[in-house]
Amino acid sequence: MGNFKAIGLLVFWLLFLGILCYLSVITLGNFFDKMNFDRNYVIDSSWEDGIGTLTETKTGKIGTSKFEYTYDGKLYNFKSRLYFNGFRYTKGEKYLLKINPAMPDHFLPVMWSPLFLKDEITAKTWAKLGNIHSEWMGEFKCKCYYFVYDYNVNSSSYVRIHYLAPDYQKTYGQLEKGSKFEVEYWLENPQRAIIHLDRPMK
């Protein structure tokens, strides 16, 4: 009988500690999220455009990523507080950045503006538009939209996520699931790709 009591007590404490650890992780994640939101940059007309290269991605609730960029002849390599999850993005991707000229280490990657450089060799394929989802982006203090799409290159299948600007309907109108669009991909690594919503295909 004493053994059953001891086992029951052990199970109780294991469950209690498990729940406590889970709540601690959630609380810590929310703390870091709030800390990031509280430190939002205020983007105004003085912020300048730049191009950043994604050099590191991490996964997880408190994952961070790193961007490398040059401003006024100086190379910067800083963490991004935006969530460039390793399952969604790949190293070497380039994005439009907004850079604070007064403090060039303050920047924000514009997630809905990926790009290729002129000297990067790309090819074309196509993809169908998936369901459009929305999420709150504290850094930009707005609701943003995204969808997942897949495409094929040389019998290999790839999956990507593409973000849309909050006012994307002004540019593209009402996007319909299943519509086909041109996809431009990097020959060196086809996982890096951009779907061009201004280039519909029949």
N, C-alpha and C positions, 0 to 999 in steps of 0.2 A: 504493500500500500504506500509505504514511504517512497518507493521508487517512482510510482505513478505521480505522486505529488511533486517530486523533484523534476520529473520530465515536464509536467504541466507548467510548473513555474519557469523552467528554462524556455519553453515555447513562448510563454507570455512575454518574457523579457526580450526574446529575439524579435518577436513581432513589434513590441514597443520600440525597440532600438531601430528596427527597419523603418517604421513610420516616422520616427524622429529624424532619421537621416534623410528620408524623402522630403519631409517638410523643410529641412534645413537647406537642401539643394534648391528647392523651389524658391524659398525666401531669398537665398543668395543670388539666384538668377534674376529675380525681380528687383533686388537691390541694385545690381549692376545695370539692369535695363533703365531703372529710374535715374541712376547716376548719369548714364549717358544722355537721357532725355533732358535732365536738368542742365547739362553742359552743352546744349544745342548751340550751334553757331547761328548767328543772325546774318543771313546772306542778303547783301544789298547790291546796288548797281556798281559799287567799287570793286567787287570781286571779279577776278579775271578768269578767262577760260584757259585750260591747259589740257594736256594728255597724260594720263597715268597708266602704268603697266601693273597688272595684278601679279605680284611676285610670290605670294603665299596665301593659301586658303586653309581654314581650319573648320572642323565641324563641332557641333554641340551647342548647347543653350547659350554659353558665354563665348562662343567662337569668335575669333578676330581674324582679320586678313591684313595683308600689307600691300601698299602701293608704292611704286617708285616713280618719281617725276622730276623734271628739271624746271626750275623757275629762276629767271634772271641769272642764268649761267651756273646755278648751284644745283647739285643733285640732292634730292630728298628721298628718304625711305621711311615711311611712317605707317603705323597701323591705322586701318579704317575701322570706325565704329559701326559701319554698316555690315550686314550679315552676308558676306560672300561665301556661302556654304560650299565646301569642296564637292558636294554632289551636284551642285548646280553650275559651277564655274570651273575654269581650268587656268592654270598658270600661263602667263603670257598674254592674256586678254588685255585689251586697251579700252579705256573709257574716257569720255569727256569729264574733266574735273572743273570744279569751281574752287578757286584759290584766293585766299585773303592776301592781297599785296602787302598789307601792313604786317602780317604775321604769316609768311608763306608755309609754315608747318601746319596751318589750319586749312584744311581742304575737305571737300566732299565729292565723292565720285557720283556722277549722275547715272544711276543704274539703268535708265532707259535709253542711254546714248552710248552703246558700244560702237567701236569703229575699227577699221583696218587702216594702216598706213599705206601710202601710195606705192611703196616699194615691196609690200608684202604680196606674195603670189597667192591668189585665191581662185576658186572654181565655183560653179553654181549647181544647185539642185533645187528641190522644192519640198514643201511641207504643208500639211493641213493645220489650220488653226484649231486649237483645243478650247476647252472651257475657260472663260475669263474669270479669275478670282480677284479678290481685293484684300488688302491688308493695310494696317496703319503703319506709316513710316515716321517715327518720332523725329528723326533728323530733319526731315523736310516738313514736318508738322502737317501732314496731309494723308489722305487715303490714296494709295497707289494700286495699280492693277497689274496682273501678270497672267501668263498662260504658259503651259508646257507644250512643247512640240517635239516630234521626232522626224528624222530624215535618214535617208540611206546614201552611203558613199561606197562604191565598189563592194556591194553585197554586205557591208557592215552597217549596223543600225546605231544611231546616236540620239540622245535625248538632251534637250536644252530647256532652259526657262528664259522667258523674255518679259521684261517689265515694260509697262506702258506709263506714260506721263499722266498725271491726274486729269488733264484736259485732252486726252488723246482723241476723243470723239470730234473735236474741232478740226483735227488733222485728217483722221481716217474715217470719220463717220461711224456708223454702226457696224462693228465687225461681227461677222457671223461664223459660228462654229462650223468647221468643215471646209471653209474657204481656203483655196490654195494660194500660196505666195512663194516668191523666189527666196531661196536660202543661199547665202554666200558663205563659203567655208574656207578655212586656211589649209592649203595643201600640206603644210608641214605637220599639222595636227587637226584633222577634220572635226574634232570635238569642239574646237573653237569656231563658232559660226554666228551669223547674224541673219535673222529673218527680216526681209524688207517688206513692210506692210504697204509701202507705196508702189510695190511691183506685183500686183495680183496676176495669177496665172489661170488659164481656163483648163 
